[in-house]
Structure formats: C-alpha cells, structure tokens
C-alpha cells in the first residue's frame, strides 16, 4: 500500500517537471527566426575567428597575407583599367590619323594638280618662247647672176657672220656646200676657214642650166663645220627657190641660216681589204680583195 501511494504521488510530480521543459523548447524554437542582424554578425565573426585559430600561423602572418592579396587585387584592377583607356586612346588616334591622311591625300592631289597646271603653263610658255625666239645660227651673204647667152648661173659665196661655236675652243672650221635640188648631180665646196665664226670665202661657182629648167630648181647653200676625225656637222643652210628670184639683174643679199637636214651618205658600194703590219720591219701591207655593189657610172648601168 505504501509503495502504491508513493508511486501515485510521484507521478504528478514527474508530469509537472516535464511540462516546463517542453514549454522552454517551444519558446527557443519560436525565438529562433526572430534573431537580430547583430546576433548573426557575431555568430559569423565567432565562426571566422574559430577557423583562424585552427590555422597554425601567427596573426601577423595572416595580416600580411591579407595585405598582399589586397595589393594584388588592386594592381589587377589598375592594369585592366589602363588597358581599356589605352585602347580608347589608340582608337581615337587612329581615327585622327585617318582623317589627317585623308586630308593630306586631298592636299597632295590638289598640289599635284596645281604643279601639273604650273608645269603645263611653263611648258606652254616655253613653247611660245621657242616659237617666238628661233635659234640663232648666223647668216650668209651670197650673190646670184644668170648669163642668158651662156645659160649658166653663177653663185657667189661671199661671207658668213655670227656662226655658232661647235669646237671645244669656242670656234668653228666652216665651209660651204653649194648644189641645186632636186638632182644634186653637181656639188661644190668652198675652202675650209679655220677657227673663225665670221669667215670670208669670196668664191664663185657656175651651174649650166637652161633658163626654162631653172624655175623648177632650188639653190641650197649649206654651211658645215669641218672635223678631221669624225663626220662634219651641219651648222645651217639657206634655200633659195629659183622661181622666186628675179634674175634680170645681179643679186647680192644676206639671209639668216635655217636648221638644215642631215645629209644621208650616198651608197657607193662595199670594199673588202686586209691589213698586215710587221713591227720589226716597220711595214704595213694592204691587200684589196674584192668590191661589190658599186655605183653605176656608165650609160649601160655598169662601171
């Protein structure tokens, strides 16, 4: 009986003690969602400090690592910003250069056009000056006299003046060729006057031509510069169409020299020779082997 009563008395106490525990747990669970931000921050700080305490390094080493990491992050950010700024500047510069190059190309084109126009103007001006101012080749004095009874024309080569210098010494060695066009069968030459630009020739030449045929001919008096070792250079010439001249009386006049056409050498033929020189004997042997394509001199077409 006593035990039963004691048990019955203890049962309510147990229930009484267990009830407050349940209420406490419910109260803590209810208070959990309503925690403040400060409590969350303190919890995170405590966890972080606990993790740091677990690392086997002194605090100063951890601080140094953090500082170095921060510096690295800052340098990376600085480099990225600098690259972006440089790219923008380069793009601006390239655009500016492109505009400048375009402007320069336009200026160059306009400048070239101006230069071309100026050169064209100069060349046109030079051409006009050349047309206005012909080259001075000197002048020639000559005389003409026709003998109607003998049917012959007498040409006198008197003198020349103000000839150009063609030699290295500043002078020329002039002489005159006289002939009638178009046949050129008979040609005369004056004597060479050495080293002078104002030669006096005073020579006369005669052409036997009927008066009826004289009107279709042209008298040519060409002055050449004599050169001993090379081809003679033409200085100038005077052409006188005979149908423009009144031969009823003797004529004597000066005429300016005009630029003459170079004479093509007359083809006379080819000759084949051989030369042999013996230095010890001082002898030169010349052998004439053959000739071909010679000029026809006979009436039958041979020579």
C-alpha positions in Angstrom: 0.0 0.0 0.0 2.7 2.4 0.8 4.5 1.8 -2.4 1.4 2.3 -4.4 0.7 5.6 -2.7 4.3 6.7 -3.2 4.1 5.9 -6.8 0.9 7.8 -7.2 2.4 10.7 -5.5 5.5 10.8 -7.7 3.6 10.6 -11.0 2.1 14.0 -10.8 5.5 15.5 -9.9 7.1 14.0 -13.0 4.5 15.4 -15.2 4.8 18.7 -13.5 8.5 18.8 -14.1 8.3 17.7 -17.7 5.9 20.3 -18.8 8.2 23.3 -18.3 10.9 21.6 -20.5 8.5 21.4 -23.4 7.5 24.9 -23.0 11.1 26.1 -22.9 12.0 24.2 -26.1 9.0 25.7 -27.8 10.0 29.1 -26.7 13.5 28.8 -28.1 12.3 27.5 -31.4 9.9 30.4 -31.6 12.6 32.9 -30.8 15.0 31.4 -33.5 13.5 33.1 -36.6 13.4 36.4 -34.9 17.1 36.8 -34.2 18.6 40.2 -34.9 21.3 41.0 -37.5 23.8 41.8 -34.8 23.5 38.3 -33.5 24.1 36.9 -37.0 27.1 39.0 -37.4 28.5 38.0 -34.0 28.0 34.3 -34.9 29.8 34.7 -38.2 32.6 36.5 -36.6 32.9 33.9 -33.9 33.0 31.2 -36.6 35.6 33.1 -38.6 37.8 33.6 -35.6 37.4 29.9 -34.7 38.6 29.0 -38.2 41.5 31.3 -38.0 42.5 29.9 -34.6 42.6 26.5 -36.2 45.2 27.7 -38.8 48.7 27.0 -37.5 50.0 30.6 -38.3 50.7 33.6 -36.1 48.3 36.6 -36.5 50.9 38.9 -38.1 51.4 36.4 -40.9 47.7 36.2 -41.6 47.5 40.1 -41.7 50.5 40.2 -44.1 48.8 37.6 -46.4 45.6 39.7 -46.4 47.5 42.9 -47.3 49.4 41.2 -50.1 46.2 39.7 -51.5 44.6 43.1 -51.4 47.5 44.7 -53.2 47.4 42.1 -55.9 43.7 42.7 -56.5 44.3 46.4 -56.7 47.1 46.0 -59.2 45.0 43.7 -61.4 42.2 46.3 -61.4 44.6 49.1 -62.2 46.1 47.1 -65.2 42.6 46.3 -66.6 41.6 50.0 -66.4 44.8 51.1 -68.0 44.4 48.7 -70.9 40.9 49.9 -71.5 42.0 53.5 -71.5 44.9 52.8 -73.9 42.6 51.1 -76.4 40.3 54.0 -76.4 43.2 56.4 -76.9 44.6 54.3 -79.8 41.2 54.2 -81.5 40.9 58.0 -81.2 44.5 58.4 -82.5 43.8 56.0 -85.5 40.7 57.9 -86.3 42.6 61.2 -86.1 45.4 59.8 -88.3 42.9 58.5 -90.8 41.3 61.9 -91.1 44.7 63.6 -91.3 45.9 61.1 -94.0 42.7 61.8 -96.0 43.2 65.5 -95.7 46.9 65.1 -96.7 45.9 63.0 -99.7 43.4 65.6 -100.8 46.1 68.3 -100.3 48.6 66.2 -102.3 46.2 65.7 -105.1 45.3 69.3 -105.3 49.0 70.2 -105.0 49.9 67.8 -107.8 47.1 69.3 -109.9 48.5 72.7 -109.3 52.0 71.6 -110.1 50.8 69.9 -113.3 49.0 73.1 -114.2 52.0 75.2 -113.4 54.3 72.8 -115.4 51.8 72.8 -118.3 51.8 76.6 -118.1 55.6 76.7 -118.1 55.9 74.3 -121.0 53.3 76.2 -123.0 55.1 79.4 -122.2 58.5 77.8 -123.1 56.9 76.5 -126.4 55.7 80.0 -127.2 59.1 81.5 -126.4 60.7 78.9 -128.6 58.4 79.7 -131.4 58.9 83.4 -130.9 62.7 83.2 -130.5 64.2 80.8 -133.1 67.7 79.6 -132.6 70.3 82.0 -134.0 72.5 80.1 -136.4 74.2 83.0 -138.1 73.7 84.5 -141.6 75.2 84.1 -145.0 76.0 86.7 -147.8 75.8 85.4 -151.3 75.3 86.7 -154.9 73.4 85.4 -157.9 74.0 86.2 -161.6 72.5 84.5 -164.6 74.0 84.6 -168.1 71.2 84.2 -170.6 73.5 83.8 -173.6 75.6 81.0 -172.0 72.6 79.6 -170.0 74.6 79.4 -166.8 74.0 80.5 -163.2 76.9 82.0 -161.2 76.6 81.6 -157.5 79.0 83.7 -155.3 79.6 82.7 -151.7 80.9 85.9 -150.1 81.0 85.6 -146.3 79.2 84.4 -143.2 78.7 86.0 -139.8 77.7 85.2 -136.2 78.1 81.4 -136.6 77.7 79.2 -133.5 80.8 77.6 -132.0 80.9 73.9 -132.4 84.5 73.2 -131.5 85.9 72.8 -127.9 87.9 76.0 -128.3 84.8 78.1 -128.8 85.2 78.4 -132.6 84.3 76.5 -135.8 86.0 75.5 -139.0 83.3 76.4 -141.5 83.0 75.6 -145.2 80.0 75.8 -147.6 78.5 73.2 -149.9 76.6 74.6 -152.9 74.2 72.5 -155.1 70.9 72.6 -156.9 67.8 70.5 -155.9 66.4 68.1 -156.9 69.1 66.4 -158.8 72.2 67.0 -156.6 74.4 65.9 -159.6 76.9 68.8 -159.3 78.1 69.9 -155.8 80.7 72.5 -155.0 82.5 73.1 -151.8 84.4 76.2 -150.6 87.7 76.1 -148.8 87.7 75.5 -145.0 88.2 78.6 -142.9 90.0 77.6 -139.8 88.9 78.7 -136.3 86.5 81.5 -137.1 82.9 82.4 -136.6 82.9 85.1 -139.2 84.5 83.5 -142.3 85.1 85.3 -145.6 85.0 82.9 -148.6 84.8 85.0 -151.7 84.4 82.1 -154.1 82.2 81.7 -157.1 80.6 78.6 -158.7 78.7 78.1 -162.0 75.9 75.8 -162.9 75.0 75.3 -166.6 71.2 75.2 -166.6 68.7 76.3 -169.3 66.6 79.2 -168.1 63.4 77.1 -168.9 64.5 74.5 -166.3 65.8 76.9 -163.7 62.4 77.7 -162.3 61.9 74.2 -161.0 65.1 74.1 -159.1 66.1 75.2 -155.6 69.6 76.5 -154.8 71.0 75.2 -151.5 74.0 76.7 -149.7 74.8 74.7 -146.5 77.5 75.6 -144.0 79.3 72.8 -142.3 81.9 72.6 -139.5 84.9 70.6 -140.7 86.2 67.8 -138.4 89.3 65.9 -139.3 88.5 62.7 -137.4 84.7 62.5 -137.5 81.6 63.3 -139.5 81.2 67.0 -140.4 78.4 68.8 -138.5 75.9 71.0 -140.4 75.6 74.5 -138.9 72.8 75.8 -141.1 71.6 76.3 -144.6 70.0 78.8 -147.0 67.5 77.6 -149.6 66.5 79.8 -152.5 63.7 78.6 -154.8 64.7 79.9 -158.2 61.2 80.7 -159.3 61.0 83.4 -156.6 64.1 85.2 -157.8 64.3 87.9 -160.5 67.4 87.1 -162.4 67.1 90.1 -164.7 69.9 91.8 -162.7 72.6 90.5 -160.4 71.5 89.9 -156.8 73.6 90.3 -153.6 72.0 89.8 -150.1 72.2 88.5 -146.6 70.0 85.7 -145.4 69.6 84.0 -142.0 70.7 80.4 -141.7 68.0 77.8 -141.0 68.5 74.5 -139.4 69.4 72.0 -142.1 68.6 68.4 -142.6 71.4 66.0 -142.1 72.6 64.5 -145.4 72.3 60.8 -145.8 75.6 59.4 -147.1 75.4 58.3 -150.7 75.7 54.5 -151.1 78.8 53.9 -153.3 79.4 50.2 -152.6 81.5 47.9 -150.4 85.2 47.0 -150.5 87.0 44.1 -148.7 90.6 44.7 -147.7 93.2 43.0 -145.5 95.8 44.7 -143.4 99.1 43.3 -142.2 101.7 45.2 -140.2 105.2 43.9 -139.4 106.6 45.8 -136.4 110.2 44.6 -136.8 110.4 45.7 -140.4 108.0 48.7 -140.0 105.9 47.7 -143.0 102.2 47.8 -143.5 100.7 45.6 -146.2 97.3 46.4 -147.6 95.6 43.9 -149.9 92.5 44.8 -151.9 90.5 41.6 -152.1 87.1 42.5 -153.7 84.5 45.1 -154.2 80.7 44.8 -154.6 77.5 46.8 -155.0 79.4 49.6 -156.7 77.7 52.7 -158.0 76.7 52.6 -161.7 78.7 55.1 -163.6 78.4 54.0 -167.3 75.4 54.5 -169.5 74.8 50.8 -169.7 74.3 50.6 -166.0 77.8 49.2 -165.2 81.2 50.6 -164.2 
